[in-house]
């Protein structure tokens, strides 16, 4: 069902400074920024091999990223795993008793269909399943 690691999501409190670090200091290719209004987040992507690094900055104090940073501070927020069909993956996971945050796909950055597995069904890790439209 899972094809590869799609990206690692990193919560940051200053997107501009984090972009500067990853682009200018670390020398990673910068693929641009995008605001995902439904999730109250601004993202920046850095392709790296077959995967990417996604930086996430809250656009609202009530957003999940703002709450995460308030509770845990900046750092790795989630791991995203690529699937061919996110709706089917949700169905399979629910059938195996996996607790889902999303029981229907929603739209994430770059128009990807996404859903999150609840950390209580993993060893405390927030896992995103991701279906890209380019495949």
N, C-alpha and C positions, 0 to 999 in steps of 0.2 A: 504494500500500500504506500509506504513512504519511499520517495525517490532519492532525496538528498537533503542536506541542510540548506534551506533557502537563505536564511539570514539570521544574524544575532542582533537582537534589539537592545540598545543601550540607552537608559534614561539619563538625560543630562539636564542641568539647570540653566545652561547658557549654550544654545546651539551654535552661535557664531564662534565662540571660543573653541568649542569641540570640533567644529568643521575646520577651523584653522589648525588645530592640533593634528587631526587625521590627514588633512590635505597637505599642509605646508611642512609640518614637522615630521610626520611619519611617511609622507610621500604617496599616500593612497590616491587612486583616481577618484575624483569627485563627480558624482552623477547628478547632482542638483538637489533642490529642496522641494517639498510638497506639503501643503496643509491638508489634513484630513479632518474636516470640520466636524463630522459625526463623532469622531473620537477625541476631539478637542486637543489635537496634537499637530506639531510641525515636525516633519521628518527630513533627514538628509541621508542619502545612500552613497556607499562606497563599495563598488563591485570588487570582489577579491576571489579570483579563481572562479569556481562554479557557484560561489555563495556571495553574500554581501554583508556589510556592517550597516545597520540602520541606527542612526541617532534619533532620539525622540525627545522633544521639548514640549511641555504642556503649554497650551494656549489659553487655558482657563484654570483657576485654582481648584475647580471641582473635577478636573479630569483625572482619569486613572493614573496618568504619569505623574501629575502633581501630588496625588495621594501616595504613590509609591515612593517618590523622592522624600516626601515629608516623613514617611515611616522608616525607610531604609537608606535614604541618601542616593546619590547618583550611582549608577553601576549597571551591570547586566540585568535586564528586565525580563527578557524571554528568548527562547530559541524557537525558530520557525522551521517547520519541516514541510517540504514540498510534496504535494499529492496531485494526481491527475484530476480527481473529482472530489471536492471538499464536502459536498452534500453526502456522497456515498461514504466518505471517510467518517463523517459524523454518525451516520447510521450504523456503520460497523462498530465504532467505538462505543456508542450507546448500547448496542447489542452485547458488548463484552462487559457492561457495567461501569464503563468509564464515566465519571462526572464531567459534564461539559458546562462551560460558561455560556457558550453559544450553541443552541440546538438547531439553528438555521444559519447558513452563511451570511456574512455581511461584507461590505466593501471596505477594503483597506487601501494602503498606499499603492499607487500605480494601477488602480482598478482591480487589484487582486481580490479573489473571493477568499475570505478568511474565517476562521473560528478558533476559539481558545479552549483548551483542555484545562479544567480546574486543577490548581496545584495540589488539592487534596487527593487527586487520583495519580499524582506523580510524587516523587520524593521532594515536594515543595518547589518544583520548577514550573513556571508558567510556560506552557507549550502552545504555540500557534500552529495550526495547519493551514497551508497556503496553496491556492491554485492560481497560477498565472494565466492570463489570457493569451500570452505569446506562445503557448505550447499546445 
